[in-house]
């Protein structure tokens, strides 16, 4: 059919059927190519006009969003999120977390009056407030990303989590501004009062042992948990760790070699119980963990620990070091900060406390004692529990070995 007879036209594109008779039931995105002086087709992979129209709208917005000097009132937001992931993804360490943030934004827009065709200019303080309220209350969404459908259900996230989502959105818009495509709007942060939630949860050695025991069948996650317990490092640090480059003798450099940032991770001592894990990790690297978020979601359900997060491990170990009386210099060197209970100013800890990871006996002793206690509770947990093998329609669960007998 001609452009004039097309059921939908936008810009220089229109819906058409292939004129050579191929794929007669599939609507195509048609445009005229000056170079070939012919109509060029791109399949929508859709059979109905309504579905094909949505695909064409998204395609046209994506192409237009790459142009320079766009008016914020015309530049649709969602394409800029995809461009950021594609163009900056290889340089972003936590790209999976950012993708999750963007899916949350898309899920919100799908349920908000703005819709997914919202423009950059639509992102006002009022919209940010609606997003914050939506995220902090029970919500769910289903978003297609990269040809795969992602589903998410939450009872509500913390103000800190919403702030991370906002910072990821800012990063995408500032990237687009840097490419001279748009002028990024000012996006307000979450009120500090809403971010200052309850202190992070402390885990008991028994709880950590259960998490450790449950993780033993997932070697990648298990190694990351072991590293966090042995060093009090952040989850993202453990996720990026590579012993082939970051382990040398008695110390671990927790700063990934490929990550050049102003923020510096610690150099920490190696405790003896961690050495066999490091040796095996170095000799037989594990495959990349598919989805830590999914793993932790399943672990929380199976272990009946609904509010536990990976970051609670770091807070638990840091608190244990403080309670064990580890000197301030060693505590600061390991964790990057001094607890307020020590009565030492942040500037003092940064400039006047001296730390040598090769000479931190109190820290090594406290970490070793706690590590071994967690490992003992993991052995006790594994002696009495067994994970079921997941099958279609039956998720992972636990059975007691006594019950099996």
N, C-alpha and C positions, 0 to 999 in steps of 0.2 A: 504494500500500500504506500501511497505517497505521504509525505510529512503532513500535508493538509488534512488527510483522512485519518491520521493517527489518533487513537483514543487518549493519548497523553503526550504533551510536548513541554519541555522545559529547557530554556537556553538554546544551545545548539544540538540538543539531543531529543529523540522521540522514540516511542515504542513502535515496533514494526515486527513483521514476520520475515524470515529469510526469503529472498526472492528466488533462490536456487532450489527451494522446496525442501531443504534439509531442516530437520527439527520443526516440523509444521505446527506442533502444539506448544512450542516454547516461545515466549515473547523475548525479543531482542532489543538491546539498546542500540539505536542506529544514529550515526552521525556522518556528515559528509567530510571526507578527507581531501584537502586541497592537494596534498602530495600525490596521492594515487588517482585523484579525480574520480572517486567512486565512493559509494556508501560502505561504511565499515560497520560491522556488527559485533556486539558483545552480549553474550547470553545472560539473561537474568535468572535462568534456571527456574522460572516460575511459569505456571500455566494460566493463571487468572490475571486479569488486568489490574485489579487492586493490589495484588502481591507484587506484580512487576512494576507498578507505579512506585511503590515504596522503595524497591531496589534502585530504580532510576533516580529518584530523589536523592538517595544516599550517595549514589555514584557521582551525580552532578555536584553535590555539595562537597564531596571529597576532592574532586578535581579543582573546583573553584577555590577551595581553602588553601591551595598551594600558591595562589597568586599573591603578589605583593600589594600592599596598600589597600587591603580590604576594609570596608566600613564595618565597624563592630556590630552595627545593627543588621547587617546582611550576612556576616560570617557565622555559620553554624558552629556550635561548640564541639560537638562530638568528633568531627573529623580531626580537630586539632589534638585530641587525646590520642587517636590512633597514630598521627604523624609523630608525636613525641615518643611513643613507644618504638616505632619503626626507626626513627632517625637517631634517637639517643639511647635506645635499649642496650646496644653493645657496651656502652660506657656506664650503665647504671647497675650497681651491684644488686639492689633489691628490686629488680624489674618485675618479678612475679607479684610482689606486694603492691607495686604501683598499678599493675594490670587489675588487681583485685579492687584497688581504690576506684579506678575508672569504671569498672563494672558496677560498683556501688552507685556512682554518679549516674550512670546510664539507667540503672534500675530505678533510681529516684525520679529521674526525668520521665520515665515511662509511666509513673504513677502521679506525677505532678501536672497541674494544668498547662505548664509550659510545653510538655511533650519533648520528644527526642530531637525535634527540629529547633530547639531553643538556640538563640544566637549568643554570641559573646556578650553583647550589650544587655542581654536578659539576666545575666548573673549579677544580681544586685544584693545588697545586704539582707534584704527581705528573703530572697531565694536561699541564701546561705543559712539563714535562721530556720527556714523550713526544712532544709536538708539536715541540719543539726538535730532538730526535734524528731525527724523521721528516723535517723540513725540511732538515736538514744532510746527510742521506743521499740516495742516489738515490731519487726518488719520482715519482709521476704521479697525476693526478686528472682527473675529468670531472664538471663541475658545471653544472647548468642555472641560468641567471640571466637574469631578464627575458625569458623566452621563447626564449633562445638558449643553446646548449650550448657551454661553454668547456672546452677540453682543454689540459692543461699537463703537460709532462715536464721534469724537472730532474735533473741529476747531483748536486744538493745545493747549498744556498745558504750564505752566510756567516752568522756569528753576528750581524752587524749587521743583515742582512735579517730574521732571525728576531725580533730586538729590535723592528724596525719593525712587524712583524705583531702582536707583543704590545702595543705602544703603541696600535695601531689598535683592538685588542680592548678595551683599557682605556678608550679614548675613547668607544666605543659603550656600555659598561656605565656609565660615569660620566654619560653623557647620559641614560640610562634612570633612573639614580638622581636626577639633577637634575629629571626629570619626575615623581619620587616613585612610580615604578613598582616599583622593586626597591631592595635595598641591595646595592651593588656589592661583590664580594669583593676581597680583596687579591691581586693577581696579580704573582708574582715576575718580575724581569727576567732576561735571559740573563747568566750569569756573565761578568764583565769579561774574564776570561782567555780565554773563547771568543769574545768580541767583538774582542779585540785580535789580529786576524789579520795576515797579511803586509801590508806597505805597499802602497798602491794602485799599480797597474801604470803605468809610464811608457811613453808611446807615442813612437815615433820620428817625425820629420817625414814619412818615407816611409809609415808606417802611417796617420798622420793624413791624408796626401794621398790614400791609397787610400779611406779612409772618406769624405772630402770628395768625391772623384770619383764614388764609387758613389752618393752622396746627391744628386748634381746633378739627377737625374730626379725627385726628390721634394722640391719646392721648400720645403715647410714645414720638414722635417727639415734640409735643407741650410742654410736661413737660421739655424736654431737652432744648428747646428754652427759656422757662421761667427761668430755672436755669442759663443759660448763661446771660440773660438780668439782672438777679438779683445779679450775682456775678462776671461777666466778665471772667468766666472760659473758658477753651478751649473746643472745641467740644468733643474731646475724653474723657475729664474729666466728662462732662455731660452725655455722653453715658454710662460710667461705674458707675455712681452715684447710691447709694442705701441708701435711707433715714433711713432704719432700723438700719444701722450700722454707718452712717456718719452724722447724725443729732442728736445733743444733746442740747436741750434748745435754747440758743441764738446764737449758732455757728454751722457751717457746716465744717467738715473736708473733704476736697475735695480729699484727698489721698485715693484711694481704699484700703481696708484692705488687699486684696490678692495680691496687687502689690508691690513687694519689689524691688525698684530701687533707684539709687542715686539721681534721680530727685524728688523733693518734691513739691506736689501741696499745694496750700494755705489753711489756716484755715480762714474762712470768717464769718462776722456777718450775721445773718438772718434778712432780712428786713420784716416788717409786711405783706405786700401784698403777700409774698411768702409762709407764714405759712399755709394757707388753702390748697395750692397746695401740700405742703410737707405732710400734714396730710392725704390727699386723696391718695397720692403716696405711703405712708407707709402702709395705710390700704388696698389699692387695687393695688398692683404692676401690671404694665402693661406687656403684653407679649413682648418678644424680638422683636425689630424693624427688619423687614426682610432685607431691603436694604436702608440705608440712602442715598447712592449715587443716587439710582433711585428716591427716594422721592425728593431730592433737584433738580434733573434734571427735574422732572415733574413740581415742584414748579416754577422753573425759567421760564419754557415755559408758564405755565398758567398765572403767574403774570407779564410776560414780563420784567423780570429782568435777562437778559442773563448772566451777569458776577458775580452774587451774590454767595458767598460761606458761609458756616456755620461759618468759622473763622472770617468773616467780623463782626459778632456780637460782638465777643470779642474785636476786634480793635475799634469798634464804642463805646462800653461802656468804654473802657480804655481812649479813647480820651475825652469822656464826663466828666469823673472823673477829668482828667487833666484840662480841660477848666473850670470846676466848682471850681477849686482851692483847691481840696482835698489835705491835707498835704502830703508831700513826704513819710513819714513813712507809712501812711495808704495806699497810692497808691502803694507803693512797696510791702506791705504785701498782698494786694489783687491780684496784677497782676504779682508780681515777678520781676518787673523792674521799673525804673524811666525814664520817657521820656527825651530825650536829651535836650529838651527845658528848663528843670529845672536846667541845668548846674551842676548836681551832678554826680560825677564819679561813675561808676558801683561798684567799690570796696568800696566806701564810703557808698553807699546805702546798700550793703551787710553786712557791719560790724558795722556801727555806727547809723543807723536809727532803732528806737525801735517801735514795732508794737504790739498792743493788740487788737485782734478782738472783745473783749467785750467792748472796749472803743475806738470806731472809729466813733464818731458822724457825722463828715463831710462826710465820705464815706457813711454811712447809709443814710443820708439825700439826697445826690446826687443820689445814687442808687434808693432810694424810689421814688424820683421825676421823674426820667427818666422811671422807671418801670411803674408807673401809667400813664405817658404820652403815652407810647407804648400801654398799655392796653386800654386806651381811644380810640386811633386810631384803634385798633383792633375791638372794639365795633362798631365804625363808619363804618369800612370796612364790617363787618359782617351784618350790617343793610342794606347794599346796594348790597351785593354780595352773590351768592350761588354757591357752587360747584356742578357740575353735577355728577351723579352716573356713573362710568365707565361701559361700556358694550363692548362686543367684536366688534372690528372694530371702536369704538368711544372712544377716550381717554378722560380723565378728562378735562373739560373746565369750564369757568365761565359764569354765566348769571347774569344780574342785576335784583334785585327783582322788580324794577319799571317796567322792561320789562315783568316780569311774570304776573304782574297785568293787 
